[in-house]
Amino acid sequence: MHKKTVIFDLDGTLLDTLEDLAYAGNAVLAECGFPQHPVDKYKYFVGDGMRVLMERIAPSTCTPEKIDQCCTIFNRIYGECWHRRTTLYPGIENMLKRLREKGVRLAILSNKPHQFTTVCVDRFFPGQRFDLVFGQRENVKKKPDPAGAFEIAAKLDVQPADCVYVGDTAVDMQTGKSAGMFTIGVLWGFRTFDELRENNADLIVDHPMEIVDHVISAG
Ligand SMILES: O=C(O)COP(=O)(O)O
């Protein structure tokens, strides 16, 4: 197998963004006078975009208008703290370097708001390592809809079947599968082996170099 394009999820796959996301989420709740959540719970709140994150962390009695207000506050607070505790997972830098050396094209497709996705990539992956970077954009259906994955394949002029989608959640596996891509689930992110397996991951890995091994069949 030599798949020439690899599309990555961002939060929980390339970047450990959990603490900054939880800090911002809890600061929104504090500002609204709502109860906060332990950081680890955010592993399950994150993954379906900012608005769903607000719906999950706020009390279920919140009106859509209140959720709008939470989104506005989150944008402000996360806009200040997004880089404070965020780091690359171990081995990511080397994996990307190896894939690049092998001529593999690299892209990112995240449900993180697009502007935050691009600032994170610029800051943590300087040097234009990616051919395309898409966060959640207006007028493009978010994951698990395959629209963004199809758009990347089309823009890079590759067949979806020649792409690999790498992520850490059910949403990621569903996205890759509905786009007709080979899916790799990673175990260093926010979710479990069982979640990835139940959502039809083609391969589940616990070290980034396993991605290189499986994308580049020989050498
Ligand atoms: O911000 C989110 O909801 C998730 O972002 P991700 O798609 O990069 O995991």
The ligand as a MOL file (V3000), in Angstrom:
LIG
                    3D

  0  0  0     0  0            999 V3000
M  V30 BEGIN CTAB
M  V30 COUNTS 9 8 0 0 0
M  V30 BEGIN ATOM
M  V30 1 O -12.6000 21.3830 18.1280 0
M  V30 2 C -13.1630 20.2780 17.9490 0
M  V30 3 O -14.3510 20.0580 18.2030 0
M  V30 4 C -12.3870 19.1160 17.4500 0
M  V30 5 O -11.3400 19.3980 16.6110 0
M  V30 6 P -10.7050 18.1540 15.8060 0
M  V30 7 O -11.6530 17.8720 14.6830 0
M  V30 8 O -9.3640 18.6680 15.3670 0
M  V30 9 O -10.5880 16.9930 16.7710 0
M  V30 END ATOM
M  V30 BEGIN BOND
M  V30 1 2 1 2
M  V30 2 1 2 3
M  V30 3 1 2 4
M  V30 4 1 4 5
M  V30 5 1 5 6
M  V30 6 2 6 7
M  V30 7 1 6 8
M  V30 8 1 6 9
M  V30 END BOND
M  V30 END CTAB
M  END
